[in-house]
Amino acid sequence: MYQQSLEGIKPNYWLFLEITVVVMALISCLSRIPIIGFVLSGPLTCGIYYVTLRQLRGENVDFGLIFKGFEVFVAAMIAGLIISIPYLLNQILESNLFQH
């Protein structure tokens, strides 16, 4: 599975590395702002998936495509929030467990 994934992005490896680093840095910075991080992480993550899917289909990809997730903002935001639920629950449980 790993080899297939690597072969899929190999033609644009450096572009994918750049996209991943930039999006993760954006999400990390935005997560410091309450609510904003959760709202914007979904569209940014969808942008990474969009670029990856285009690459695997053999279509042209470029850095600007990471912002395509904002074209489906509400759906991407909801998906991001759903994906964040386990993280949020973990944070709540850890904060309650270690307060005593």
C-alpha positions as CSV (number, residue, x, y, z in Angstrom):
1,M,0.0,0.0,0.0
2,Y,2.8,2.4,0.9
3,Q,4.6,1.7,-2.3
4,Q,1.5,2.4,-4.4
5,S,0.9,5.6,-2.5
6,L,4.5,6.7,-3.1
7,E,4.3,5.8,-6.8
8,G,1.1,7.8,-7.1
9,I,2.7,11.1,-5.9
10,K,6.2,10.5,-7.0
11,P,6.0,12.7,-10.2
12,N,5.1,15.7,-8.0
13,Y,6.7,14.6,-4.7
14,W,8.2,18.1,-3.9
15,L,4.8,19.8,-4.6
16,F,3.0,17.4,-2.3
17,L,5.6,17.9,0.4
18,E,5.2,21.7,0.0
19,I,1.4,21.5,0.1
20,T,1.5,19.2,3.2
21,V,3.9,21.5,5.1
22,V,2.0,24.7,4.2
23,V,-1.4,23.3,5.1
24,M,-0.3,21.7,8.3
25,A,1.4,25.0,9.3
26,L,-1.8,26.9,8.5
27,I,-3.9,24.5,10.5
28,S,-1.5,24.6,13.4
29,C,-1.5,28.4,13.4
30,L,-5.2,28.7,13.0
31,S,-5.9,26.2,15.8
32,R,-4.6,28.8,18.2
33,I,-7.6,30.9,17.4
34,P,-10.7,29.4,19.0
35,I,-13.3,28.1,16.6
36,I,-11.5,29.4,13.5
37,G,-9.1,26.5,13.5
38,F,-11.9,23.9,13.5
39,V,-13.9,25.8,10.9
40,L,-11.0,26.2,8.4
41,S,-9.2,22.9,8.9
42,G,-11.9,21.0,7.0
43,P,-11.6,23.0,3.8
44,L,-7.8,22.9,3.9
45,T,-7.7,19.2,4.5
46,C,-10.2,18.7,1.7
47,G,-7.9,20.7,-0.5
48,I,-5.1,18.2,0.2
49,Y,-7.5,15.3,-0.7
50,Y,-8.5,17.1,-3.9
51,V,-5.0,17.5,-5.1
52,T,-4.1,13.9,-4.2
53,L,-7.2,12.6,-6.1
54,R,-6.4,14.6,-9.2
55,Q,-2.8,13.3,-9.1
56,L,-4.0,9.7,-8.8
57,R,-6.3,10.3,-11.8
58,G,-3.4,11.6,-13.9
59,E,-4.7,15.1,-14.0
60,N,-2.6,18.2,-13.7
61,V,-2.0,19.5,-10.1
62,D,-0.7,22.8,-8.8
63,F,-0.3,24.5,-5.4
64,G,-3.4,26.7,-5.9
65,L,-5.7,23.6,-5.9
66,I,-5.4,23.2,-2.1
67,F,-7.9,26.1,-1.8
68,K,-10.6,24.1,-3.8
69,G,-11.9,22.9,-0.5
70,F,-13.3,26.4,0.1
71,E,-15.6,26.0,-2.9
72,V,-17.5,23.4,-0.9
73,F,-17.0,25.2,2.3
74,V,-20.0,24.1,4.3
75,A,-19.6,20.4,3.5
76,A,-15.8,20.6,4.1
77,M,-16.3,22.4,7.3
78,I,-18.9,19.8,8.6
79,A,-16.6,17.0,7.5
80,G,-13.7,18.6,9.4
81,L,-15.8,19.0,12.5
82,I,-16.9,15.4,12.4
83,I,-13.3,14.3,11.9
84,S,-12.3,16.5,14.9
85,I,-14.9,14.9,17.3
86,P,-12.5,12.1,18.6
87,Y,-9.8,14.7,19.1
88,L,-12.1,17.0,21.0
89,L,-13.5,14.2,23.2
90,N,-9.9,13.1,24.0
91,Q,-9.0,16.7,25.0
92,I,-12.1,16.9,27.2
93,L,-11.5,13.6,28.9
94,E,-7.8,14.3,29.5
95,S,-8.5,17.7,31.0
96,N,-11.2,16.2,33.3
97,L,-9.1,13.2,34.3
98,F,-6.0,15.1,35.3
99,Q,-7.7,18.0,37.1
100,H,-8.1,16.0,40.3
